[in-house]
Amino acid sequence: MHALVVVAHPDPNSLSHAVAQALADGVSNAGHTAEIADLAGEGFDPRFSLDDLSVHRREIAQPAEIAAEQARVDRADALVLVYPIYWWSMPALLKGWIDRVFANGWAYDELEDMKTVKKLRHLPVHLVALAGADLRTFARHGYYGAMRTQIDHGIFGYCGAPVVTSELLVPVPDMSAHLDTARALGGKVFAQANRAAEAA
């Protein structure tokens, strides 16, 4: 099976990139394949343009670069997002990737009767967010619950994609410990599929 690991951080030497690589290594060590999509390194343009709005309205076809991103997700059996928390949410680069790639007609269908067809029910999602504050801060202000409502439910729930993992990596004395956590998470990305295959 194949995982697409999307990382959104401008510094290739960041902890976010190291976590993404460790997670991909965990997927590979479990006998599967992983591709890392480095949105900053690849120069992805997160700006939602008039053309993107026209795609949403089904007036024009999806531009080639967005169709290629959708095809990359389509090739994956699981989607993993690794990102630092900026202002209690994901970075604009990652949000823009979702805005443009998770488009009407591909991630969901908006029907004329105002109903929505969820088109990503087949795609398990794993979220790994790197925080700059401790768990008490997130709990005290309700930030973690707000993020789960916005991202887990608001984005992926709308498209039908089940969020299997929603991990928050907070500061610890030895930040390299997060790499061990990421490798372990990578090893579990397809754990349910492996159990199903063994049972069959």
JOQUIPE-V956348 format. One record per backbone hydrogen bond with DSSP energy under -1.0 kcal/mol. CO is the residue of the C=O (numbers start at 1). NH is the residue of the N-H. Records with the same first field share a line. If there is no record, write none. Layout:
CO = NH, NH
//
This chain:
1 = 33
2 = 77, 78
3 = 35
4 = 80
5 = 37
6 = 82
7 = 39
11 = 14
14 = 18
15 = 19
16 = 20
17 = 21
18 = 22
19 = 23
20 = 24
21 = 25
22 = 26
23 = 27
24 = 28
25 = 29
26 = 30
27 = 32
28 = 31
33 = 3
35 = 5
37 = 7, 39
38 = 42
39 = 44
40 = 43
49 = 53
50 = 54
51 = 55
52 = 56
53 = 57
54 = 59
55 = 58
63 = 67
64 = 68
65 = 69
66 = 70
67 = 71
68 = 72
69 = 73
70 = 74
71 = 75
73 = 76
78 = 4
79 = 126
80 = 6
81 = 128
82 = 8
83 = 130
89 = 86
91 = 95
92 = 96
93 = 97
94 = 98
95 = 99
96 = 100
97 = 101
98 = 102
101 = 103
103 = 106, 107
107 = 119
108 = 105
109 = 117
111 = 114
115 = 111
117 = 109
120 = 123
124 = 79
125 = 164, 165
126 = 81
127 = 167
128 = 83
129 = 169
130 = 85
134 = 138
135 = 139
136 = 140
137 = 141
138 = 143
142 = 146
143 = 147
144 = 148
145 = 149
146 = 150
147 = 151
148 = 153
149 = 154
151 = 155, 156
152 = 157
155 = 159
156 = 161
159 = 120
162 = 125
165 = 127
167 = 129
169 = 131
174 = 177
175 = 178
176 = 179
177 = 181
178 = 182
179 = 183
180 = 184
181 = 185
182 = 186
183 = 187
188 = 191
190 = 194
191 = 195
192 = 196
193 = 197
194 = 198
195 = 199
196 = 200
//
